[in-house]
Amino acid sequence: VGRHEFLEAVAVADCAVEIEGDDLDDLFTTAARVVAEVMVDPTTVRATTERRVELTAPSLDLLLYDWLSELIYVKDSEQLVFPVVEARVSAGSPCRLSARLVGGPIDRATTALRSDPKAVTFHQFVLEPRAHGWRARVVIDI
Amino acid sequence: MTTMKTLPIGDCVWEIPPSEKPGMLVPARIYASETLLARMDEGVFEQVTNVACLPGIVRAALCMPDGHWGYGFPIGGVAAFRADTGVISPGGIGFDINCGMRVLRTNLTEAEVRPKLTELVDALFDAVPSGVGSKGFVRLSSDQFVEVMCDGARWCLQHGYGWPEDLDATEGGGCLPGADPGQVSERAVSRGRDQLGTLGSGNHYLEVQVVPPDGIHDPRAAKAFGIERPGQILVMLHCGSRGFGHQIGTDYLRRFDQAMRGYGITVRDRELACAPFRSPEGQAYFGAMTAAANAAFANRQLMTHRVREVMGRVFGKDPRDLGLGVIYDVCHNTAKLERHTVDGASLELVVHRKGATRGGAHDVPRAGQAQGLGRGADQADGRTRDRRPCRVEIGRRRGGGLRLQGPGRGRGRRAPPRHLSQGCLAHPDRKHQGLRPIDGLSAIEDGVGAGGPLQAETVARI
């Protein structure tokens, strides 16, 4: 399971987060869970919906950008959040993501709401390999 | 503060010369007192000098007195680019396209409102949804949403959600020219169509405010705006284009990030991704961005309608009898095509304003009530007739040193949903009660001081 840490010193007003994963799958999975946690308390979301997402992008960092942007888009367009995520990522030309998401609707009566992200930014945006895994830094505009 | 060479070139005007950073095409200029300058975070200096490197920039990259770091441009950043040879950058506008401020006046007093404050705030909270997953009260077909993109606040009036005079008090009459719905993605439409009439989250707010005992600085000019006495209640909105604009910003930031290579453009910060204004990509973004700006005007207009409904119901009067007129509605996240004289030549410029408001121009709102004032305000956020800047100063934080345009990024937005904040009127049951450091343009006064070149005349303090 990947690790994450919110970086108040980078963006106290918004959501700057550093994410580490043992591999790309782990990192992309963890990043998606973080986005869900930023929006709601995941324990208050009823798991009623399963969704598959397939994405391609010319580079891994753009794939991460598109992936997290997709989760924010679904939050607004369908009022859905997905705390349970399994992502598979392959580098190549293009880079590919295949993910299974489990979550449910944002029920304003029962879901503990947190922040309402506007967008993933390119501010200090990084995705890079490390000695044992991968690391990303993402700043989300709240 | 910064280690960059920051030279005083006038009263409260500082310049960072192009020699301070490779690639700067023009100087960076910061408008601030020495105190304000010292308080500015390092990000402001890095970002404003990055902006000075963008192709086609004219004269200088500017930063206003309440500048603070943002994404790409600093918040409070202003830059003009030649329309024929310059660029357009989503980073100079922000994800929340046409985020703006609207203020409503009322005939109510604090004494009348306070006994009904709980009922009022609860009703406003229900009528103007905020936070994650909120939907507005208007359901639009795809064709109707296209009309909103093109007509902005005018669409609302055509459908019974406003008063004709509202448009007179709204920048650009509530509709900016150049919207091109054909350049808006389906994703942006599906993300934002049901959000019209919602407040959003983060630093957006709806406040019930009161004019404090010492709040009237120029009774005659204040009266022109409909602000007549201490204790008077006003309502302020701060919000923008919601998910619709956020998605357009995301779509085009991503597109420009790739398109720049084809134009041989490199930027010092990826958030400054841009394209030549006259390129297909640049024109597409301008059309989509303007569509979002118009949707934002409609959003604030629909919320105004809801506020009128609520206050009419709570106080048992027709909203017109409550005097719920719009004092002003101004944008602070836009790019506009404007003609300016530069070094004697009339140039068409793409003026980016991020966290900054245009003042003193023909398309900023007029306060009709001001007619006949000898020295009074003829524009809500513009200039007095003797050309001095004029404004209504909003929401000063009592006893505090900080005066910011919005809470900026100096404090967290990831707090629990703040629901409604109520300015000077505390609510007994809700969190986030009490005074907010939401201060409109008042940093100018604090930063520049009496007699400074940017000294704006405050007509009333809320």
Interface residues (C-beta under 8 A of the other chain):
Chain A: E8 A11 V12 A13 D14 C15 V38 M39 V40 P58 L62 Y65 D66 S69 I72 Y73 K75 D76 S77 Q79 I106 R108 T111 L113 R114 S115 D116 K118 A119 V120 T121 F122 H123 F125 V139 D141 I142
Chain B: Y71 G72 F95 D96 G131 V132 G133 S134 K135 R187 S190 R191 G192 Q195 G200 S201 G202 N203 R242 G243 H246 Q247 G249 T250 L253 R254 D257 Q258 D269 R270 E271 A273 P407 G408 R409 G410 R411 G412 R413 R414 P416 P417
